[in-house]
């Protein structure tokens, strides 16, 4: 079966190409006609630029072509004989998918959209939201605790909104880009700060009455983690949501982690149970269902976060901006509804 897919044929290049998939489905497979896919900026920047630390592992060498697009939504076209949870015609979220007009996924990576009010554009961004949701769960954030989000790209923006929904007070968003700070204020942050301001850590401690209880570090930079640790209250918890792909940094673990009793939590999205959720540790599927309920209740507004919609043929221009623009928009998506069926 002929499909159209966005690939990175070599470093710093993107292209829309023809590809094929096998439409003779395995028993557990689901064929989805993709409507929208959402760019995950940090992961896709790492992939297109040739960073070896992707997919949760340190690759021994960098190999191209590469492709991404793991957060998508569309309509089921066909299912394998063992599939029971979805059927043709269902609107679904597909995760660990690709930027393509058709996706063939195992049933376990497909979740039906139960809320008719949730658009496919919104649904296409929700899998990315499971990443900060898992990070917040792992910190065991309590009502009334201070929460800081270091880095306000798409993951950080979701983290701000979820911390607000979870009852954190205050919620502090941190980013050097002014427009991102404004987005965080609109999403429920009580305060937003530039990490390069003079006396940053002292200011955070003044706002929180002594320090942050739970922090979500999303920058993936050693300097971001170091500065986060300067802001923590005693016995604080830091979720390492951003992928710290650079090894060139030093942390004073004795003074900043060991003595104040700080907990550092690996929060890669795959560091979660496969089949059974329990407090603090949810499966992807259960987090997706929780987020859809939050959207249906009006407590989480994904629609307001959607920034730009592009034709797949514009992919190289979009990715050049992703590589070079530090103010890349919050939620950028590809529209596959006009691609040849």
Steps between C-alpha positions, in 0.01 A plus 500: 500500500641837395521773766655844545743543790724777632858383549835653587714365211815653647598737776308829502271408211135393482305367202157363415554169322303206368528181702313172535342307783352153502120528506473126569453552873642280774237380749562785747554785252288808426521704179426869559434774246692781670334839536760697699843448654674723755869592511681419823764772478777363722486144371469599137774762522730233643407258220540739208829642626652155549517478877585139596289502819151430369232236559607462862842359417844627410547380143847369415497704180274745321310350209272673248228504381307566820135581557271615781140606559401280791186697602213473252128462457282367221232251400527120503480349152568134566577270795662161539290199608619511865420871551207556738524855639455701178324448170494666157357851518617568857683826566820413682826623643798311361824514693851404401381576150677703227434813298313318221157496340452137608628332814506127574518445875450220752167519680675586828614831345149604395244660733145582394384859545190469715426875521329617180580858594874439475624591154756290317740796507480514878523123529817498290682698772382303802757219492776759545311622807539157663873572540467790750200331661718199583774731631257679731360168625851381584572805716191411710397866486269588791224764514645837595863413427718733295579371152751642251523413132845572354461541124176604329493324167199281426579248776558778751178677402306181557681453834397849614136430419501159665670632815230766520226236459670284766482780758861620516541846658685690374573371151815666366593484132859572399633579152722768343251554214242765588224363275524161669471662841185676380357168378569346841320785679201446271513128587484538877849591624494730803843641420734486202871576517803536276767258628769753410362771729730612780433314824272246327517224764458744788193645329347153458557424868338829597193421286467151650582575863822303498521298180324281247355165611462345155679604181463383142829553314421514129796680345718190479797727573747447782482870587121471528527214747772678699288813531192296588687341789586846631126568535394187687359474850638234732380152395385639164444276197627571150363312198749488213253527213731671252748267332841615621690396189815699574754349740698822544380629836581457867263489799607548862305196614623517859378854563200512266360146517647291782488746793150646436356155423392575144346219295595489130249304293559363151184598313555369148156412367593132460589476870147389584309173539396317188171348619378604844482852646560573866538825699772716349554260210240485222504325164491705183144388434372598845673839481343561158156418638558726802601788274194454280283520813678820604432645156134395510456664841649827378788483747760459225474716188716342230330696222640828632853358477489410129726744316554422132367254243711415193473292188742204507672637189616797708694273735854612414420868565329405828795293618751768404314728740504227764878469467580871503214687671521509880143634504350208306120506549332299773309229311575462129311237304478345154164470326471169316132531411580636153762241418396253231301214652 
